[in-house]
Amino acid sequence: EVQLVESGGGLVQAGGSLRLSCAASGFYFDDYGIGWVRQVPGKEREGVACIRTSDGTTHYADSVKGRFTISSDNAKNTVYLQMNNLIPEDTAVYYCAADTFCPGVTTLTADFGSWGQGTLVTVSS
């Protein structure tokens, strides 16, 4: 059974930083697409970032490029999302998600097969 457990959310001022962690289990971590999806109530889920754990290939939404960095520690079965220069529009519930590949052809989507419970990130202005 795939399990994804997020941590690291919280309240931060605009311009600040947060790091989210996702501890994964129940699948072969070294050959998977693991990413972060965020959702604001009343809006569609947005694929934020994804990493292919086999070779470290990364994908980002245009809205976070240059500010967010996704990384993985395969020895710890953990994926991180370093979020810098946060803006109020980044406020959302952030979900760790996984699938056999990072979804989307030219643009990252939110079509992952497995999900964590989510962690709230609030950016105050």
Order of alpha helices (4+ residues) and beta strands (2+ residues): beta-beta-beta-beta-beta-beta-beta-beta-beta-beta-beta
